[in-house]
Amino acid sequence: MATPLTGAFFIGSKRVQSADRFYAVNPETSEKIEPGFSVSSEMDVEQACALANSVFDRYRATSAEERAQLLEAIAENVAALGETAIPRAQSETALPQARLTGELARTCNQLRLFAGELRDGRWQGVRIDPAQPDRTPLPRPDLRLRKIPVGPVAVFGASNFPFAFSVAGGDTAAALAAGCPVVVKAHPAHPGASELVAGAIIEAVKACGLPDGVFSMIAGPSNALGAALVANPHIKAVGFTGSRQGGLALMEIAARRAEPIPVYAEMSSINPVLLLPGALDRRAEALAEAFLNSLTMGVGQFCTNPGLLIAVQGPGLERFIKAAAAGIVHKPAATMLTPGIFANYTSGIARLRDDLHAQAVGAGPEGRGPNCGQAFLFSVSATDFLASPKWAQEVFGPSSVLVHCDNQQQMQAVLEALEGQLTATLQIDDADHALARNLLPILERKAGRILANGWPTGVEVAHAMVHGGPFPATSDGRSTSVGTLSIDRFLRPVCYQDLPSDLLPTVLRS
């Protein structure tokens, strides 16, 4: 699997080169990295999508076992890339080796998890209502339901996860499991890692004897390329992880099509953490330490970063603030994923700093190299928070805002004012259960995952996981992008009424 980088993209198994080139940038030095990578054209997008559409019926007719074997073959090939792909991803993202090693393993594990889900069979959603010919006043027909794949799916690689939310990430795994061919738009920040993983997928498709065109990958730095992919009439659904601006733009394109399609976009979340009084009284200092660890993990570049703390004024909160202020000065700045992400983070911090109502609780040391994200913790009263929408806007990086409330009613008002979130966290003690019980109905309306005495960073890949939430956390709060339930995004129900048994899909036969 130690294939050298060629700078190509893939239309099916064909490696395509173009004269127009773009380069990855090492965020630690801001220097470009060889080799140059070919830029796909809108004609390339059309060819990849048309090829995916041409093999859709053949691919969706494969058995669950055949698709499970494909996912396992992809996992095996991707795992074998470690010695090549991890160093390349390090140079393209500045993420540490340990993080990338774990992420590569997670990518393989989620592929294998979907293989198990396919063999389990419940993903098909089978429902059978046998005929009741003697029912009065009208007989009931024989009704049988299963879910089928929607068609070719466009997947956008994410900047902050070069493996797990990228070319062979959860969206790709779910779509392939559902029986949908996939066309990936590789993220331009890590084209080398993307090419390596795409090659591993292509080899697995070949080895499993599946049609050429089940997988393609286009590449390039322009937004127009992604827009063309979503607008292509062969594409029937979209998986996206990124900014709110990017997600909304893709949703608008999809809605304007002659045949509108769903865009499953994970976009924006500040993941409120509620520090309840009993928990603060008993462990304020420990909570401050754990919070700072979560805040600065991965330079704050997680969609589940704890960007908002909410607490009621009191001695426990004062202890928390003191401990957080003392601890944040020991959290060194580190290189962010791209110069663009760093620039956006810097402008977001400036926006908060310039507010006359903002109080700086503390800051980490400044970075010495380019693109280094410095940790910040701001404090604002609930009254000022409710008066200005800026405090509830995501600043992607290692910063957070502490909202101090006068009472529990004000805490509830702050929660009610929030947009949809991926997560909401309760830091609670036994004495807080009555308050937590009152807050839970609000949290259920606001978030896709509710935690107790944990921290939102870190998303378990499991059957019961929900990595989604009400808008704008995701474009469709009924969905998840992590866990086996994510396969539902790329399936639709079909009912068969009174079909003869030999015409029914095998799974629906008596």
C-alpha positions as CSV (number, residue, x, y, z in Angstrom):
1,M,0.0,0.0,0.0
2,A,3.0,2.3,-0.1
3,T,1.9,3.8,-3.4
4,P,3.8,7.1,-4.1
5,L,1.7,10.2,-4.5
6,T,0.9,11.1,-8.1
7,G,-1.2,14.3,-7.6
8,A,-4.1,12.6,-9.4
9,F,-7.8,12.5,-8.6
10,F,-10.0,9.5,-9.4
11,I,-12.9,9.0,-11.8
12,G,-13.7,5.5,-10.9
13,S,-10.4,3.6,-11.0
14,K,-8.9,6.0,-13.5
15,R,-6.2,8.3,-12.1
16,V,-6.7,11.6,-13.8
17,Q,-4.1,14.3,-14.2
18,S,-4.6,18.0,-15.1
19,A,-2.3,20.9,-16.0
20,D,-3.9,23.1,-13.4
21,R,-2.3,22.3,-10.0
22,F,-2.8,23.2,-6.3
23,Y,-0.6,22.5,-3.3
24,A,-1.1,21.6,0.3
25,V,0.4,24.0,2.8
26,N,2.4,23.0,5.9
27,P,0.6,25.1,8.6
28,E,3.7,25.0,10.9
29,T,5.8,26.9,8.2
30,S,3.1,28.3,5.8
31,E,5.2,26.7,3.0
32,K,3.7,24.6,0.2
33,I,4.3,20.9,0.1
34,E,5.2,18.9,-3.0
35,P,3.8,17.4,-5.1
36,G,1.2,19.6,-6.9
37,F,-2.2,18.1,-7.1
38,S,-4.5,18.1,-10.2
39,V,-7.5,20.3,-10.1
40,S,-10.7,18.7,-11.3
41,S,-12.9,20.5,-13.8
42,E,-16.7,20.7,-13.9
43,M,-16.5,18.2,-16.8
44,D,-14.6,15.8,-14.5
45,V,-17.4,16.2,-11.9
46,E,-20.0,15.3,-14.6
47,Q,-18.0,12.2,-15.6
48,A,-17.6,11.0,-12.0
49,C,-21.3,11.5,-11.3
50,A,-22.5,9.9,-14.5
51,L,-20.3,6.9,-13.9
52,A,-21.7,6.6,-10.4
53,N,-25.2,6.8,-11.7
54,S,-24.5,4.2,-14.4
55,V,-23.4,1.6,-11.8
56,F,-26.0,2.4,-9.2
57,D,-28.5,-0.3,-10.0
58,R,-25.8,-2.9,-10.2
59,Y,-24.3,-1.8,-6.9
60,R,-27.6,-1.5,-5.0
61,A,-28.4,-5.1,-6.2
62,T,-25.4,-6.5,-4.3
63,S,-26.1,-8.4,-1.1
64,A,-25.5,-7.0,2.3
65,E,-22.7,-9.5,2.7
66,E,-21.0,-8.3,-0.5
67,R,-21.1,-4.7,0.8
68,A,-19.9,-5.8,4.2
69,Q,-16.9,-7.5,2.6
70,L,-16.2,-4.3,0.7
71,L,-16.2,-2.2,3.9
72,E,-13.9,-4.7,5.6
73,A,-11.5,-4.7,2.6
74,I,-11.4,-0.9,2.7
75,A,-10.7,-1.0,6.4
76,E,-7.8,-3.4,5.8
77,N,-6.3,-1.3,3.1
78,V,-6.6,1.9,5.0
79,A,-5.0,0.4,8.1
80,A,-2.1,-0.7,5.9
81,L,-1.5,3.0,4.9
82,G,-0.4,4.0,8.4
83,E,3.3,4.4,7.8
84,T,2.7,6.5,4.7
85,A,-0.6,8.3,5.3
86,I,0.1,9.4,8.9
87,P,3.3,11.3,8.2
88,R,1.7,12.9,5.1
89,A,-1.3,14.0,7.2
90,Q,1.0,15.4,9.9
91,S,2.7,17.6,7.4
92,E,-0.6,18.8,5.9
93,T,-2.4,19.4,9.2
94,A,0.1,19.8,12.0
95,L,-1.9,17.2,14.0
96,P,0.3,15.1,16.2
97,Q,1.2,11.5,15.3
98,A,-0.7,10.0,18.3
99,R,-3.9,11.8,17.3
100,L,-3.7,10.7,13.7
101,T,-2.9,7.1,14.7
102,G,-6.0,7.0,16.8
103,E,-8.0,8.7,14.1
104,L,-6.9,6.2,11.4
105,A,-7.9,3.3,13.8
106,R,-11.3,5.0,14.3
107,T,-11.8,5.2,10.6
108,C,-11.2,1.5,10.2
109,N,-13.4,0.7,13.2
110,Q,-16.4,2.6,11.8
111,L,-16.0,0.8,8.5
112,R,-16.1,-2.5,10.3
113,L,-19.0,-1.4,12.5
114,F,-21.1,-0.8,9.3
115,A,-20.1,-4.2,8.0
116,G,-21.6,-5.7,11.2
117,E,-24.7,-3.5,10.8
118,L,-25.2,-4.8,7.3
119,R,-25.1,-8.4,8.5
120,D,-27.5,-7.7,11.3
121,G,-30.1,-6.6,8.8
122,R,-32.2,-4.2,10.9
123,W,-31.1,-1.3,8.8
124,Q,-33.5,-2.4,6.1
125,G,-36.4,-1.4,8.3
126,V,-38.6,-4.3,7.3
127,R,-42.3,-4.0,8.2
128,I,-45.0,-6.4,7.1
129,D,-48.8,-6.0,7.3
130,P,-50.3,-9.3,6.0
131,A,-53.4,-9.1,3.9
132,Q,-56.8,-9.3,5.7
133,P,-59.2,-10.3,2.9
134,D,-62.1,-10.8,5.4
135,R,-61.7,-7.4,7.1
136,T,-64.9,-5.3,7.1
137,P,-66.0,-2.9,5.8
138,L,-63.0,-3.2,3.4
139,P,-60.3,-5.8,3.1
140,R,-56.7,-4.9,3.8
141,P,-54.1,-5.4,1.1
142,D,-50.8,-7.2,1.7
143,L,-48.3,-4.4,2.6
144,R,-44.5,-4.9,2.9
145,L,-41.9,-2.2,3.4
146,R,-38.1,-2.1,3.2
147,K,-35.6,0.7,2.7
148,I,-33.6,1.1,-0.4
149,P,-30.6,3.3,-1.3
150,V,-31.3,6.8,-2.6
151,G,-28.7,6.9,-5.4
152,P,-25.2,8.4,-5.8
153,V,-24.1,10.4,-2.8
154,A,-21.7,13.4,-2.7
155,V,-19.4,13.5,0.3
156,F,-17.3,16.5,1.4
157,G,-14.0,15.9,3.3
158,A,-13.6,17.9,6.5
159,S,-10.6,20.0,7.4
160,N,-10.2,18.9,11.0
161,F,-10.4,15.1,10.5
162,P,-8.2,14.0,7.5
163,F,-9.3,10.4,8.0
164,A,-12.4,9.9,10.1
165,F,-14.5,12.6,8.4
166,S,-12.8,12.6,5.1
167,V,-12.4,10.3,2.1
168,A,-13.2,7.0,3.9
169,G,-14.9,8.6,6.8
170,G,-18.3,8.1,8.3
171,D,-20.4,9.6,5.4
172,T,-18.6,7.4,2.9
173,A,-19.0,4.3,5.0
174,A,-22.7,4.9,5.6
175,A,-23.4,5.6,1.9
176,L,-21.5,2.6,0.7
177,A,-23.2,0.4,3.3
178,A,-26.6,1.7,2.1
179,G,-25.8,0.7,-1.5
180,C,-25.0,4.2,-2.8
181,P,-22.0,4.9,-5.0
182,V,-20.0,7.8,-3.6
183,V,-18.3,10.8,-5.2
184,V,-16.0,12.5,-2.7
185,K,-14.8,16.1,-2.8
186,A,-11.4,15.9,-1.1
187,H,-10.6,18.7,1.3
188,P,-7.9,20.9,-0.3
189,A,-6.0,21.2,3.0
190,H,-4.9,17.5,3.0
191,P,-4.8,16.3,-0.7
192,G,-2.0,13.9,-0.1
193,A,-3.7,11.9,2.6
194,S,-6.8,12.0,0.5
195,E,-5.2,10.5,-2.5
196,L,-3.6,7.7,-0.5
197,V,-7.0,6.8,1.1
198,A,-8.8,7.1,-2.2
199,G,-6.4,4.6,-3.8
200,A,-7.0,2.2,-0.9
201,I,-10.8,2.4,-1.6
202,I,-10.3,1.9,-5.3
203,E,-8.2,-1.2,-4.7
204,A,-10.8,-2.7,-2.4
205,V,-13.6,-2.1,-5.0
206,K,-11.5,-3.9,-7.6
207,A,-10.6,-6.8,-5.2
208,C,-14.2,-7.3,-4.3
209,G,-15.2,-7.5,-8.0
210,L,-17.6,-4.5,-7.7
211,P,-18.4,-2.2,-10.6
212,D,-15.9,0.6,-11.5
213,G,-17.6,3.8,-10.5
214,V,-18.8,2.8,-7.0
215,F,-16.2,5.3,-5.8
216,S,-14.7,8.4,-7.3
217,M,-12.8,11.4,-5.8
218,I,-12.5,14.9,-7.3
219,A,-10.1,17.5,-6.0
220,G,-9.4,21.2,-6.1
221,P,-9.5,24.4,-3.9
222,S,-12.5,26.2,-5.4
223,N,-16.0,26.4,-4.0
224,A,-17.3,26.2,-7.5
225,L,-16.2,22.6,-7.7
226,G,-18.3,21.6,-4.7
227,A,-21.2,23.6,-6.0
228,A,-21.1,21.7,-9.3
229,L,-21.0,18.4,-7.5
230,V,-24.2,19.3,-5.5
231,A,-25.9,20.7,-8.5
232,N,-25.2,17.6,-10.6
233,P,-28.5,15.8,-11.4
234,H,-27.1,12.4,-10.8
235,I,-26.4,13.2,-7.1
236,K,-29.3,12.3,-4.8
237,A,-27.9,13.2,-1.3
238,V,-25.0,15.1,0.2
239,G,-22.9,14.6,3.3
240,F,-21.0,17.7,4.6
241,T,-19.0,18.7,7.6
242,G,-17.7,22.2,7.8
243,S,-18.7,25.8,8.4
244,R,-22.2,27.2,8.6
245,Q,-21.5,29.4,5.6
246,G,-20.4,26.4,3.5
247,G,-23.3,24.2,4.6
248,L,-25.9,26.9,3.9
249,A,-24.5,27.5,0.5
250,L,-24.7,23.8,-0.4
251,M,-28.3,23.7,1.0
252,E,-29.3,26.6,-1.2
253,I,-27.8,25.0,-4.3
254,A,-29.6,21.7,-3.5
255,A,-32.9,23.4,-3.0
256,R,-32.7,25.3,-6.3
257,R,-32.3,22.1,-8.3
258,A,-35.1,20.9,-10.6
259,E,-35.1,17.9,-8.2
260,P,-34.2,19.2,-4.8
261,I,-32.1,16.8,-2.7
262,P,-31.2,16.5,1.0
263,V,-28.0,18.0,2.3
264,Y,-26.9,16.5,5.6
265,A,-24.6,19.2,6.8
266,E,-22.9,19.4,10.2
267,M,-22.2,23.1,10.6
268,S,-22.0,25.0,13.9
269,S,-22.2,24.3,17.6
270,I,-20.8,25.9,20.8
271,N,-21.8,22.9,23.0
272,P,-23.0,24.6,26.3
273,V,-21.7,23.1,29.5
274,L,-23.8,23.8,32.6
275,L,-21.9,24.1,35.8
276,L,-24.6,23.4,38.4
277,P,-24.1,24.7,42.0
278,G,-23.6,21.4,43.8
279,A,-20.9,20.3,41.4
280,L,-19.1,23.6,41.7
281,D,-19.3,23.5,45.5
282,R,-17.7,20.1,45.6
283,R,-15.2,20.1,42.8
284,A,-14.7,23.6,41.2
285,E,-10.9,23.2,40.8
286,A,-11.2,19.7,39.2
287,L,-13.9,21.0,36.9
288,A,-11.6,23.9,35.8
289,E,-8.7,21.6,35.0
290,A,-10.9,19.2,33.0
291,F,-12.5,22.0,31.2
292,L,-9.2,23.5,30.1
293,N,-8.0,20.1,28.9
294,S,-11.2,19.7,26.8
295,L,-11.0,23.3,25.5
296,T,-7.4,23.0,24.2
297,M,-7.6,19.4,22.9
298,G,-6.6,19.5,19.3
299,V,-6.2,23.3,19.5
300,G,-9.9,23.5,20.0
301,Q,-10.6,22.4,16.5
302,F,-13.4,20.0,17.3
303,C,-17.1,20.5,16.4
304,T,-17.8,19.4,20.0
305,N,-15.5,21.9,21.7
306,P,-16.9,23.4,24.9
307,G,-17.4,27.0,23.6
308,L,-19.9,28.1,26.3
309,L,-20.1,27.7,30.1
310,I,-23.2,28.6,32.0
311,A,-23.3,28.9,35.8
312,V,-25.1,30.8,38.6
313,Q,-23.0,33.2,40.7
314,G,-21.7,31.9,44.0
315,P,-18.5,30.9,45.9
316,G,-18.2,27.7,43.8
317,L,-18.2,29.7,40.5
318,E,-15.6,32.1,41.9
319,R,-13.3,29.2,42.8
320,F,-13.8,27.8,39.3
321,I,-12.9,31.1,37.7
322,K,-9.8,31.5,39.8
323,A,-8.6,28.0,39.0
324,A,-9.4,28.4,35.3
325,A,-7.5,31.7,35.2
326,A,-4.5,30.1,36.9
327,G,-4.5,27.0,34.7
328,I,-5.0,28.5,31.2
329,V,-1.6,30.3,31.4
330,H,0.0,26.8,31.2
331,K,-1.9,25.8,28.0
332,P,0.6,26.5,25.2
333,A,-0.5,27.8,21.8
334,A,-0.3,25.3,19.0
335,T,-0.5,25.2,15.3
336,M,-3.9,25.3,13.8
337,L,-5.0,23.2,10.8
338,T,-4.7,25.9,8.1
339,P,-3.7,29.5,7.8
340,G,-7.3,30.3,6.9
341,I,-8.7,28.6,10.0
342,F,-6.1,30.6,12.1
343,A,-7.1,33.9,10.4
344,N,-10.8,33.2,11.2
345,Y,-10.0,32.3,14.8
346,T,-8.0,35.5,15.2
347,S,-10.8,37.7,13.9
348,G,-13.4,35.9,16.1
349,I,-11.3,36.5,19.2
350,A,-10.9,40.2,18.2
351,R,-14.7,40.5,17.9
352,L,-15.1,39.2,21.5
353,R,-12.2,41.2,22.9
354,D,-13.6,44.5,21.5
355,D,-16.9,44.1,23.3
356,L,-17.0,46.6,26.2
357,H,-19.0,44.1,28.3
358,A,-16.4,41.3,27.9
359,Q,-14.2,40.4,30.8
360,A,-11.0,38.4,30.0
361,V,-10.8,35.5,32.6
362,G,-7.5,34.4,31.2
363,A,-5.4,33.5,28.2
364,G,-2.7,31.1,27.3
365,P,0.8,32.1,26.2
366,E,1.2,33.5,22.7
367,G,2.5,31.2,20.1
368,R,6.0,31.6,18.6
369,G,5.4,30.2,15.2
370,P,2.9,30.9,12.4
371,N,-0.8,30.0,12.7
372,C,-0.6,29.2,16.5
373,G,-4.0,29.3,18.2
374,Q,-3.8,30.9,21.7
375,A,-6.3,29.8,24.3
376,F,-8.8,32.3,25.7
377,L,-11.6,32.4,28.3
378,F,-14.0,35.3,28.4
379,S,-16.8,36.1,30.9
380,V,-20.0,37.9,30.3
381,S,-23.2,38.5,32.3
382,A,-26.4,36.7,31.3
383,T,-28.0,40.1,30.7
384,D,-25.3,41.1,28.2
385,F,-25.2,37.6,26.6
386,L,-28.9,37.8,25.9
387,A,-28.6,41.3,24.5
388,S,-26.0,40.4,21.9
389,P,-26.0,37.5,19.4
390,K,-22.3,37.6,19.0
391,W,-21.7,35.7,22.3
392,A,-23.6,32.6,21.0
393,Q,-21.6,32.5,17.7
394,E,-19.0,29.7,17.2
395,V,-15.4,30.8,17.3
396,F,-13.6,27.7,15.9
397,G,-10.6,27.2,18.1
398,P,-9.5,27.1,21.8
399,S,-11.8,29.8,23.2
400,S,-14.8,29.7,25.4
401,V,-17.3,32.2,27.0
402,L,-18.5,31.9,30.6
403,V,-22.0,33.2,31.2
404,H,-22.6,34.1,34.8
405,C,-26.3,34.1,35.8
406,D,-27.9,35.8,38.8
407,N,-30.2,32.8,39.4
408,Q,-31.6,29.6,38.0
409,Q,-34.3,31.4,36.0
410,Q,-31.7,33.4,34.2
411,M,-29.8,30.2,33.4
412,Q,-33.0,28.8,31.8
413,A,-33.4,32.0,29.8
414,V,-29.9,31.7,28.5
415,L,-30.5,28.1,27.4
416,E,-33.8,29.0,25.7
417,A,-32.0,31.7,23.7
418,L,-29.5,29.2,22.3
419,E,-29.6,27.8,18.8
420,G,-29.5,24.0,18.1
421,Q,-26.4,22.3,19.4
422,L,-24.5,19.0,18.9
423,T,-24.1,18.5,22.6
424,A,-25.2,19.9,26.0
425,T,-23.4,18.9,29.2
426,L,-24.5,18.9,32.8
427,Q,-21.8,19.0,35.5
428,I,-23.9,17.8,38.4
429,D,-23.8,16.5,42.0
430,D,-26.6,14.6,43.8
431,A,-27.8,18.0,45.2
432,D,-28.3,19.2,41.6
433,H,-30.8,16.5,40.4
434,A,-33.9,18.6,40.9
435,L,-32.5,21.5,38.9
436,A,-31.1,19.2,36.2
437,R,-34.6,17.6,35.9
438,N,-36.1,21.0,35.2
439,L,-33.4,21.8,32.6
440,L,-33.5,18.5,30.7
441,P,-36.7,19.3,28.6
442,I,-34.9,22.4,27.3
443,L,-31.7,20.5,26.6
444,E,-33.6,17.8,24.7
445,R,-35.0,20.5,22.5
446,K,-31.6,22.1,21.9
447,A,-29.1,19.3,21.5
448,G,-28.6,15.9,19.9
449,R,-26.5,14.5,22.8
450,I,-26.8,15.2,26.5
451,L,-23.8,14.4,28.8
452,A,-23.6,14.2,32.5
453,N,-20.2,14.8,34.3
454,G,-18.2,14.4,31.1
455,W,-16.9,16.7,28.4
456,P,-18.2,16.8,24.8
457,T,-14.9,16.4,23.0
458,G,-14.6,12.8,21.9
459,V,-17.4,11.1,20.0
460,E,-17.8,7.3,20.5
461,V,-18.5,5.4,17.2
462,A,-21.3,3.2,18.4
463,H,-24.9,2.2,17.6
464,A,-26.5,4.6,20.0
465,M,-24.4,7.6,19.2
466,V,-26.1,10.8,17.9
467,H,-23.7,13.3,16.3
468,G,-26.3,15.8,15.1
469,G,-28.8,18.2,16.5
470,P,-31.3,20.9,15.7
471,F,-30.3,23.6,13.2
472,P,-27.7,25.0,12.8
473,A,-25.8,22.1,14.5
474,T,-27.0,20.2,11.5
475,S,-29.2,20.9,8.6
476,D,-31.5,18.1,9.6
477,G,-31.8,17.5,13.3
478,R,-33.4,14.0,12.7
479,S,-30.0,12.7,11.5
480,T,-26.6,11.7,12.8
481,S,-23.2,11.6,11.1
482,V,-21.7,9.2,13.5
483,G,-22.9,5.7,14.5
484,T,-24.8,3.1,12.5
485,L,-28.1,5.2,12.5
486,S,-26.3,7.5,10.0
487,I,-27.1,4.9,7.3
488,D,-30.7,6.2,7.3
489,R,-29.6,9.4,5.6
490,F,-29.0,7.5,2.4
491,L,-32.0,5.2,2.4
492,R,-35.7,5.7,1.6
493,P,-38.7,3.5,2.3
494,V,-40.6,1.6,-0.4
495,C,-43.9,-0.2,0.2
496,Y,-44.9,-3.2,-2.0
497,Q,-48.6,-3.8,-2.1
498,D,-50.0,-7.2,-3.2
499,L,-46.9,-8.1,-5.2
500,P,-46.6,-11.9,-6.0
501,S,-44.1,-13.6,-3.7
502,D,-41.6,-14.3,-6.5
503,L,-41.5,-10.6,-7.4
504,L,-40.9,-9.4,-3.9
505,P,-37.4,-8.6,-2.6
506,T,-36.0,-11.7,-0.9
507,V,-36.1,-10.0,2.6
508,L,-39.9,-9.4,2.3
509,R,-40.9,-12.9,1.1
510,S,-43.0,-15.0,3.5
